[in-house]
């Protein structure tokens, strides 16, 4: 890879760091996810600064082509991120369903314990 390509990758990595830190400071990205992306950004920065590192990594994996090793690593990482995000989504869906059921039970209990006000439709008491 040329020196120019290394410089571009370093600039992109630094911009990515700044963007992630900005998202965290604006509370649009949780710190646990920011840490994940910062570690990945740091690894990409190391690969840009140390051009032989990717070749060493590829030979350690037994892959003859360094870009193929990088794509394999990136695919594995993205697969892990998708599995983690899917797990988080499933967990949040179950929690949302539980909260909705709890609210429905509380509304039912509230409507049964309070005398119905004139003109109120059933189930809408005290909203």
C-alpha positions as a printed NumPy array, in Angstrom:
array([[  0.   ,   0.   ,   0.   ],
       [  1.295,   3.451,  -0.813],
       [  2.189,   6.139,   1.686],
       [ -0.695,   8.232,   0.433],
       [ -3.154,   5.421,   1.199],
       [ -1.724,   5.094,   4.718],
       [ -2.122,   8.822,   5.315],
       [ -5.727,   8.725,   4.086],
       [ -6.52 ,   5.78 ,   6.373],
       [ -4.971,   7.599,   9.355],
       [ -7.047,  10.713,   8.597],
       [-10.238,   8.649,   8.248],
       [ -9.49 ,   6.844,  11.541],
       [ -8.936,  10.14 ,  13.384],
       [-12.182,  11.547,  11.953],
       [-14.009,   8.388,  13.015],
       [-12.628,   8.776,  16.562],
       [-13.847,  12.377,  16.66 ],
       [-17.272,  11.385,  15.32 ],
       [-17.701,   8.604,  17.891],
       [-16.644,  10.873,  20.749],
       [-19.102,  13.51 ,  19.532],
       [-21.938,  10.959,  19.481],
       [-21.09 ,   9.931,  23.037],
       [-20.94 ,  13.535,  24.256],
       [-24.347,  14.222,  22.682],
       [-25.671,  11.026,  24.36 ],
       [-26.642,   9.484,  21.039],
       [-24.318,   6.497,  21.465],
       [-23.942,   4.505,  24.662],
       [-20.455,   4.202,  26.051],
       [-20.326,   0.402,  25.725],
       [-20.877,   0.671,  21.978],
       [-18.527,   3.633,  21.705],
       [-15.793,   1.581,  23.362],
       [-16.323,  -1.185,  20.825],
       [-16.059,   1.195,  17.868],
       [-13.065,   3.018,  19.369],
       [-11.2  ,  -0.279,  19.775],
       [-11.94 ,  -1.174,  16.153],
       [-10.857,   2.298,  15.045],
       [ -7.649,   1.938,  17.027],
       [ -6.963,  -1.423,  15.361],
       [ -7.487,   0.142,  11.924],
       [ -5.183,   2.987,  12.894],
       [ -2.497,   0.488,  13.877],
       [ -2.901,  -1.301,  10.548],
       [ -2.465,   2.022,   8.754],
       [  0.595,   3.034,  10.752],
       [  2.248,  -0.409,  10.647],
       [  1.894,  -1.57 ,   7.037],
       [  3.503,  -4.967,   7.667],
       [  1.079,  -5.843,  10.467],
       [ -1.673,  -6.927,   8.085],
       [  0.766,  -9.124,   6.166],
       [  1.889, -10.726,   9.443],
       [ -1.708, -11.262,  10.486],
       [ -2.541, -12.827,   7.107],
       [  0.431, -15.196,   7.286],
       [ -0.52 , -16.126,  10.875],
       [ -3.995, -17.055,   9.595],
       [ -2.515, -18.941,   6.675],
       [ -4.05 , -16.609,   4.1  ],
       [ -1.792, -15.659,   1.202],
       [ -3.534, -12.4  ,   0.368],
       [ -3.529,  -9.701,   3.094],
       [ -6.702,  -7.92 ,   1.851],
       [ -8.549, -11.251,   1.951],
       [ -7.488, -11.682,   5.584],
       [ -8.709,  -8.171,   6.342],
       [-12.073,  -8.886,   4.702],
       [-12.349, -12.147,   6.641],
       [-11.667, -10.298,   9.885],
       [-14.15 ,  -7.536,   8.994],
       [-16.835, -10.084,   8.078],
       [-16.356, -11.902,  11.376],
       [-16.562,  -8.637,  13.305],
       [-19.71 ,  -7.493,  11.49 ],
       [-21.308, -10.887,  12.073],
       [-20.602, -10.596,  15.801],
       [-22.058,  -7.073,  15.874],
       [-25.236,  -8.252,  14.097],
       [-25.686, -11.127,  16.567],
       [-25.163,  -8.785,  19.531],
       [-27.582,  -6.147,  18.207],
       [-30.19 ,  -8.838,  17.479],
       [-29.807, -10.152,  21.034],
       [-30.229,  -6.625,  22.443],
       [-33.31 ,  -6.052,  20.262],
       [-34.915,  -9.313,  21.399],
       [-34.227,  -8.47 ,  25.029],
       [-35.754,  -5.005,  24.639],
       [-38.817,  -6.396,  22.838],
       [-39.454,  -8.796,  25.729],
       [-39.011,  -5.985,  28.241],
       [-41.385,  -3.721,  26.287],
       [-44.008,  -6.465,  26.168],
       [-43.694,  -7.039,  29.926],
       [-44.028,  -3.307,  30.605],
       [-47.093,  -3.052,  28.338],
       [-48.715,  -5.971,  30.156],
       [-47.941,  -4.381,  33.537],
       [-49.482,  -1.085,  32.423],
       [-52.604,  -2.893,  31.186],
       [-52.946,  -4.728,  34.51 ],
       [-52.476,  -1.493,  36.464],
       [-55.095,   0.282,  34.339],
       [-57.523,  -2.568,  34.874],
       [-56.932,  -2.579,  38.626],
       [-57.264,   1.206,  38.776],
       [-60.491,   1.235,  36.789],
       [-61.982,  -1.512,  38.957],
       [-61.017,   0.106,  42.271],
       [-62.135,   3.646,  41.449],
       [-65.801,   4.462,  40.95 ],
       [-66.556,   5.192,  37.314],
       [-66.98 ,   8.884,  36.593],
       [-69.948,   9.956,  34.566],
       [-69.154,  10.273,  30.875],
       [-65.825,   8.422,  31.009],
       [-65.475,   5.509,  28.625],
       [-64.447,   2.234,  30.313],
       [-60.689,   1.825,  30.692],
       [-59.909,   5.544,  30.369],
       [-60.444,   6.484,  34.012],
       [-57.817,   8.837,  35.452],
       [-55.581,   9.178,  32.385]])
